[in-house]
Amino acid sequence: MTTYQFPLNIEFKISTFANDFIIKDANLQTIAYVRQKMLKFVEEVSVFADETKSQLKYTIKANKWIDFSATYVFSNEFKELGRVARKGWASLWKANYLIYDQNQIQDLTIQEENGWIKVADALLKEIPILGIFSGYFFNPSYKITRPDGTMIARLKKEKSFFGRKFSITKLAEFQNTEEERLVLSLMMMILLERRRG
């Protein structure tokens, strides 16, 4: 089981054509280099130990062709660890994702905290010149909760040009395999939400 030192900091690389980002822990140690494979019919993400890409830790793969309701399965070289799925039409207004364990039991939810922030961000991006500063004014946050409502973590977009930086903060102690599945789910969600704007 993987254990991380929170908060985790995520920064997208703007020097590549691919959707790449680095995750560092509270000690500024790289814990993952995430690379989304481009021009694939079925979305696939590779999670490496670091930027050398010499050690593949996880893969995240859609269960069908690019689609609004695809489920993204994460696994290591030995087994499936769980999956994350966008919650249908509910995600049009506020992002809403369901996280499942390796037995396909849904036990965590990711939910955007304020849908208006995304709307304001999208509108500001359309204004010439001012649009490049949208990452400094409107920064959505997402809460991760258990079915009983306990909030265990928060993902927040940080102030930055082009929406490049995010942070994950731990709010409660994790149980069983929650930590690993939560971080993998947020990796995929960031890629999906960033593409949506």
Summary of the structure (lengths in Angstrom):
residues: 197
radius of gyration: 16.0
end to end distance: 33.0
largest distance: 49.0
contacts: 587
relative contact order: 0.17
helix: 23%
strand: 37%
